[in-house]
């Protein structure tokens, strides 16, 4: 396993540690949000560092799956309210900074969605507000039995409008409204029941479980997963007839790929495929 300390250039603290740590392990990349003393709150520099790391992964063909985790005792506590408050004294009351901050957040979330490999959230401790948005944006998630989830910005007078976009595409509407309007927190078992996470495991099993999921994803054709992931998020927003029409074209395109030819031949011949990623 190697560690790429240049995954972020903005220091996290006085010791100049990167805001996002990167580790590469045989096709699996682990990205760690590295503001543990702030519960990995999404400051603007952290968002920039995460987007930079995601851009690097997009261009790195050796990466076949990603795990996203937080350093310390929490996954992510949402936006940095101290950073937000510090801009109240700006000449415009902070509006320009707020617009920049939330545009950057949206851009980072879309970078995860558009990444051509699976992204798995590994959640310990809390995932609240934009932290819940972050895990909701990931393709899959595994959580500790000690994790908690919420979009409780309403308690501080800030409705979780942007986290709502990702949350409402993961959980039933009435659950989302309960969380958003009442500040209702849910535990890991409810999170799994509602579809927010895939697996719930003991804290000492969390890293191994996430890695096992990532390793399984990494065994697949990168090109086929990229096609399938993009197609999934496109079709899920469509009506059924339009979705079938689009996916009919996608599956034919898939069949024309070299890896489909290899995979089907190996399945029939009971052999292990060696992907060409094309």
Kinemage of the C-alpha trace (Angstrom):
@kinemage 1
@onewidth
@group {chain A} dominant
@subgroup {mainchain}
@vectorlist {calphas} color= white
{ca unk a 1} P 0.000 0.000 0.000
{ca unk a 2} L 1.285 3.431 -0.898
{ca unk a 3} L 0.222 6.814 0.397
{ca unk a 4} L -0.043 9.850 -1.867
{ca unk a 5} L 0.501 12.844 0.369
{ca unk a 6} L -0.005 15.214 -2.558
{ca unk a 7} L -3.704 14.402 -2.852
{ca unk a 8} L -4.324 17.829 -1.341
{ca unk a 9} L -2.111 20.872 -1.248
{ca unk a 10} L -3.982 22.948 1.310
{ca unk a 11} L -2.821 22.253 4.882
{ca unk a 12} L -5.297 20.874 7.379
{ca unk a 13} L -3.574 22.298 10.424
{ca unk a 14} L -0.331 23.750 11.669
{ca unk a 15} L 1.468 20.477 10.950
{ca unk a 16} L 0.718 20.917 7.217
{ca unk a 17} L -1.012 17.558 6.843
{ca unk a 18} L -3.091 17.302 3.647
{ca unk a 19} L -6.825 17.867 3.949
{ca unk a 20} L -7.432 14.679 1.974
{ca unk a 21} L -5.216 11.644 2.366
{ca unk a 22} L -4.899 9.112 -0.442
{ca unk a 23} L -3.846 5.479 -0.173
{ca unk a 24} L -3.642 3.099 -3.152
{ca unk a 25} L -3.903 -0.644 -2.633
{ca unk a 26} L -4.031 -2.906 -5.693
{ca unk a 27} L -6.719 -1.058 -7.622
{ca unk a 28} L -8.558 0.318 -4.584
{ca unk a 29} L -8.034 3.950 -3.590
{ca unk a 30} L -8.905 5.132 -0.078
{ca unk a 31} L -9.631 8.835 0.344
{ca unk a 32} L -9.686 10.095 3.932
{ca unk a 33} L -11.159 13.455 4.913
{ca unk a 34} L -8.497 14.793 7.248
{ca unk a 35} L -9.995 17.386 9.586
{ca unk a 36} L -10.608 15.138 12.602
{ca unk a 37} L -10.650 17.973 15.156
{ca unk a 38} L -13.530 19.558 13.212
{ca unk a 39} L -15.286 16.218 12.610
{ca unk a 40} L -14.178 16.562 8.991
{ca unk a 41} L -16.454 19.536 8.378
{ca unk a 42} L -16.561 20.502 4.707
{ca unk a 43} L -14.701 23.794 4.608
{ca unk a 44} L -14.142 25.336 1.199
{ca unk a 45} L -10.467 24.233 1.173
{ca unk a 46} L -11.508 20.665 2.025
{ca unk a 47} L -14.051 20.647 -0.798
{ca unk a 48} L -11.389 21.876 -3.205
{ca unk a 49} L -8.968 19.193 -1.998
{ca unk a 50} L -11.564 16.448 -2.357
{ca unk a 51} L -12.476 17.590 -5.859
{ca unk a 52} L -8.794 17.624 -6.801
{ca unk a 53} L -8.380 14.071 -5.511
{ca unk a 54} L -11.452 12.922 -7.463
{ca unk a 55} L -10.122 14.535 -10.644
{ca unk a 56} L -6.826 12.688 -10.184
{ca unk a 57} L -8.683 9.392 -9.780
{ca unk a 58} L -10.731 9.998 -12.924
{ca unk a 59} L -7.528 10.156 -14.949
{ca unk a 60} L -5.832 7.259 -13.125
{ca unk a 61} L -6.776 4.076 -15.002
{ca unk a 62} L -5.221 1.915 -12.282
{ca unk a 63} L -8.024 2.887 -9.878
{ca unk a 64} L -10.974 0.489 -10.036
{ca unk a 65} L -12.860 1.356 -6.823
{ca unk a 66} L -12.805 4.102 -4.168
{ca unk a 67} L -13.458 4.095 -0.432
{ca unk a 68} L -14.293 7.434 1.183
{ca unk a 69} L -13.818 7.718 4.950
{ca unk a 70} L -13.263 10.335 7.625
{ca unk a 71} L -10.321 10.600 9.994
{ca unk a 72} L -10.991 10.402 13.727
{ca unk a 73} L -14.309 9.701 15.432
{ca unk a 74} L -16.730 10.959 12.773
{ca unk a 75} L -17.339 10.622 9.047
{ca unk a 76} L -18.380 14.225 8.364
{ca unk a 77} L -20.337 16.787 10.377
{ca unk a 78} L -21.449 18.832 7.363
{ca unk a 79} L -20.362 22.323 6.430
{ca unk a 80} L -18.039 24.321 8.667
{ca unk a 81} L -20.403 26.718 10.458
{ca unk a 82} L -17.495 28.663 11.948
{ca unk a 83} L -16.165 29.301 8.435
{ca unk a 84} L -19.640 30.373 7.312
{ca unk a 85} L -20.075 32.700 10.290
{ca unk a 86} L -16.681 34.294 9.698
{ca unk a 87} L -17.992 35.735 6.415
{ca unk a 88} L -20.975 37.513 7.981
{ca unk a 89} L -18.814 40.636 8.213
{ca unk a 90} L -18.049 40.662 4.488
{ca unk a 91} L -19.378 43.770 2.705
{ca unk a 92} L -22.189 41.719 1.155
{ca unk a 93} L -22.988 39.873 4.373
{ca unk a 94} L -21.293 36.762 3.048
{ca unk a 95} L -23.478 36.149 -0.006
{ca unk a 96} L -20.616 35.807 -2.509
{ca unk a 97} L -18.748 33.396 -0.275
{ca unk a 98} L -21.904 31.365 0.409
{ca unk a 99} L -22.580 31.088 -3.333
{ca unk a 100} L -19.003 29.955 -3.943
{ca unk a 101} L -19.125 27.453 -1.086
{ca unk a 102} L -22.317 25.736 -2.145
{ca unk a 103} L -21.397 25.771 -5.827
{ca unk a 104} L -18.150 24.032 -4.875
{ca unk a 105} L -20.058 21.504 -2.776
{ca unk a 106} L -22.439 20.703 -5.631
{ca unk a 107} L -19.507 20.406 -8.020
{ca unk a 108} L -17.778 17.940 -5.686
{ca unk a 109} L -20.910 15.839 -5.213
{ca unk a 110} L -21.405 15.643 -8.967
{ca unk a 111} L -17.763 14.636 -9.391
{ca unk a 112} L -18.466 11.600 -7.189
{ca unk a 113} L -21.573 10.730 -9.150
{ca unk a 114} L -19.742 11.122 -12.473
{ca unk a 115} L -16.634 9.211 -11.437
{ca unk a 116} L -16.245 6.129 -13.680
{ca unk a 117} L -15.660 3.804 -10.704
{ca unk a 118} L -17.724 2.799 -7.676
{ca unk a 119} L -17.378 5.023 -4.583
{ca unk a 120} L -18.108 3.386 -1.212
{ca unk a 121} L -18.663 5.494 1.909
{ca unk a 122} L -17.167 4.024 5.095
{ca unk a 123} L -19.084 5.696 7.901
{ca unk a 124} L -18.027 5.823 11.537
{ca unk a 125} L -19.592 8.197 14.042
{ca unk a 126} L -21.774 10.968 12.696
{ca unk a 127} L -22.759 11.816 9.144
{ca unk a 128} L -24.850 14.965 9.396
{ca unk a 129} L -26.086 17.721 7.084
{ca unk a 130} L -23.642 17.914 4.137
{ca unk a 131} L -21.896 14.863 5.622
{ca unk a 132} L -25.131 12.914 5.148
{ca unk a 133} L -25.313 14.415 1.660
{ca unk a 134} L -21.811 13.144 0.977
{ca unk a 135} L -22.564 9.565 1.978
{ca unk a 136} L -25.909 9.710 0.114
{ca unk a 137} L -24.027 10.728 -3.021
{ca unk a 138} L -21.684 7.729 -2.834
{ca unk a 139} L -22.742 4.648 -4.786
{ca unk a 140} L -22.741 2.392 -1.729
{ca unk a 141} L -22.135 2.743 1.995
{ca unk a 142} L -21.138 0.608 4.946
{ca unk a 143} L -21.678 1.949 8.462
{ca unk a 144} L -20.569 1.191 11.986
{ca unk a 145} L -23.076 0.150 14.632
{ca unk a 146} L -22.054 3.369 16.391
{ca unk a 147} L -22.931 5.665 13.465
{ca unk a 148} L -25.683 8.311 13.431
{ca unk a 149} L -27.266 10.135 10.522
{ca unk a 150} L -29.137 13.387 10.198
{ca unk a 151} L -29.917 16.478 8.139
{ca unk a 152} L -30.714 18.553 11.189
{ca unk a 153} L -29.613 21.981 9.999
{ca unk a 154} L -33.152 23.177 10.733
{ca unk a 155} L -32.217 23.064 14.428
{ca unk a 156} L -29.697 25.851 13.735
{ca unk a 157} L -32.003 27.809 11.429
{ca unk a 158} L -30.454 26.476 8.227
{ca unk a 159} L -32.663 24.068 6.274
{ca unk a 160} L -30.574 21.336 4.629
{ca unk a 161} L -31.669 22.273 1.114
{ca unk a 162} L -28.681 20.944 -0.804
{ca unk a 163} L -28.285 17.769 1.319
{ca unk a 164} L -31.983 17.181 0.600
{ca unk a 165} L -31.200 16.548 -3.069
{ca unk a 166} L -29.071 13.480 -2.346
{ca unk a 167} L -31.021 12.297 0.714
{ca unk a 168} L -34.397 12.319 -1.049
{ca unk a 169} L -32.949 10.108 -3.769
{ca unk a 170} L -31.943 7.503 -1.182
{ca unk a 171} L -34.738 7.267 1.394
{ca unk a 172} L -38.569 7.368 1.255
{ca unk a 173} L -40.102 10.840 1.097
{ca unk a 174} L -41.768 10.804 4.501
{ca unk a 175} L -38.541 9.653 6.141
{ca unk a 176} L -36.663 12.463 4.389
{ca unk a 177} L -39.242 15.039 5.508
{ca unk a 178} L -39.084 13.787 9.095
{ca unk a 179} L -35.318 14.126 9.097
{ca unk a 180} L -35.329 17.500 7.346
{ca unk a 181} L -38.137 19.300 9.164
{ca unk a 182} L -37.874 17.791 12.657
{ca unk a 183} L -34.097 17.396 12.831
{ca unk a 184} L -34.730 13.694 13.451
{ca unk a 185} L -31.556 11.620 13.751
{ca unk a 186} L -31.535 7.965 12.762
{ca unk a 187} L -29.283 5.117 13.792
{ca unk a 188} L -27.513 2.588 11.580
{ca unk a 189} L -30.255 -0.050 11.570
{ca unk a 190} L -32.860 2.458 10.402
{ca unk a 191} L -30.365 3.798 7.867
{ca unk a 192} L -30.055 0.313 6.400
{ca unk a 193} L -33.821 -0.260 6.468
{ca unk a 194} L -34.449 3.025 4.648
{ca unk a 195} L -31.756 2.325 2.024
{ca unk a 196} L -29.225 4.935 3.128
{ca unk a 197} L -26.510 2.329 3.762
{ca unk a 198} L -25.925 -1.204 2.474
{ca unk a 199} L -24.285 -2.858 5.468
{ca unk a 200} L -24.003 -2.270 9.224
{ca unk a 201} L -21.087 -3.875 11.037
{ca unk a 202} L -19.189 -3.628 14.298
{ca unk a 203} L -16.624 -0.799 14.437
{ca unk a 204} L -13.685 -3.217 14.300
{ca unk a 205} L -15.113 -4.772 11.117
{ca unk a 206} L -15.850 -1.523 9.303
{ca unk a 207} L -12.615 -1.066 7.345
{ca unk a 208} L -12.409 -4.726 6.326
{ca unk a 209} L -16.032 -4.765 5.152
{ca unk a 210} L -15.599 -1.644 3.050
{ca unk a 211} L -12.395 -3.043 1.573
{ca unk a 212} L -14.074 -6.370 0.753
{ca unk a 213} L -16.805 -4.501 -1.143
{ca unk a 214} L -14.220 -2.385 -2.956
{ca unk a 215} L -12.119 -5.409 -3.882
{ca unk a 216} L -15.137 -7.120 -5.384
{ca unk a 217} L -15.908 -3.994 -7.429
{ca unk a 218} L -12.266 -3.776 -8.504
{ca unk a 219} L -12.461 -7.239 -10.047
{ca unk a 220} L -14.925 -6.021 -12.681
{ca unk a 221} L -14.166 -4.361 -15.999
{ca unk a 222} L -13.551 -0.669 -15.352
{ca unk a 223} L -15.042 0.212 -18.717
{ca unk a 224} L -18.207 -1.809 -18.130
{ca unk a 225} L -18.692 -0.403 -14.617
{ca unk a 226} L -18.221 3.128 -15.980
{ca unk a 227} L -20.875 2.534 -18.620
{ca unk a 228} L -23.243 0.912 -16.135
{ca unk a 229} L -22.830 3.564 -13.433
{ca unk a 230} L -23.506 6.414 -15.834
{ca unk a 231} L -26.501 4.554 -17.267
{ca unk a 232} L -27.932 3.851 -13.804
{ca unk a 233} L -28.035 7.493 -12.784
{ca unk a 234} L -29.429 8.561 -16.144
{ca unk a 235} L -32.266 6.045 -16.259
{ca unk a 236} L -33.366 6.428 -12.639
{ca unk a 237} L -34.493 10.014 -13.352
{ca unk a 238} L -36.588 8.970 -16.373
{ca unk a 239} L -40.044 7.553 -16.832
{ca unk a 240} L -40.181 3.785 -17.360
{ca unk a 241} L -40.721 3.907 -21.130
{ca unk a 242} L -37.926 6.421 -21.690
{ca unk a 243} L -35.650 4.458 -19.365
{ca unk a 244} L -36.183 1.239 -21.312
{ca unk a 245} L -35.601 3.061 -24.587
{ca unk a 246} L -32.297 4.491 -23.359
{ca unk a 247} L -31.121 1.266 -21.705
{ca unk a 248} L -31.926 -0.715 -24.840
{ca unk a 249} L -29.295 1.357 -26.612
{ca unk a 250} L -26.858 1.152 -23.688
{ca unk a 251} L -26.969 -2.644 -23.473
{ca unk a 252} L -26.299 -2.955 -27.202
{ca unk a 253} L -23.340 -0.580 -26.837
{ca unk a 254} L -22.163 -2.766 -23.951
{ca unk a 255} L -22.384 -5.903 -26.088
{ca unk a 256} L -20.175 -4.257 -28.684
{ca unk a 257} L -17.419 -3.695 -26.123
{ca unk a 258} L -14.371 -5.958 -26.095
{ca unk a 259} L -14.830 -6.765 -22.398
{ca unk a 260} L -18.368 -8.049 -23.011
{ca unk a 261} L -16.982 -10.375 -25.661
{ca unk a 262} L -14.251 -11.557 -23.275
{ca unk a 263} L -16.569 -11.886 -20.280
{ca unk a 264} L -19.291 -13.855 -22.024
{ca unk a 265} L -16.772 -16.211 -23.597
{ca unk a 266} L -15.129 -16.813 -20.205
{ca unk a 267} L -18.503 -17.328 -18.513
{ca unk a 268} L -19.453 -19.959 -21.074
{ca unk a 269} L -16.026 -21.572 -20.861
{ca unk a 270} L -15.912 -21.361 -17.047
{ca unk a 271} L -12.706 -19.318 -17.119
{ca unk a 272} L -11.614 -16.215 -15.245
{ca unk a 273} L -11.730 -13.137 -17.509
{ca unk a 274} L -8.756 -10.852 -18.014
{ca unk a 275} L -10.255 -7.477 -18.758
{ca unk a 276} L -8.899 -5.101 -21.365
{ca unk a 277} L -11.049 -2.238 -20.045
{ca unk a 278} L -12.503 -1.392 -23.418
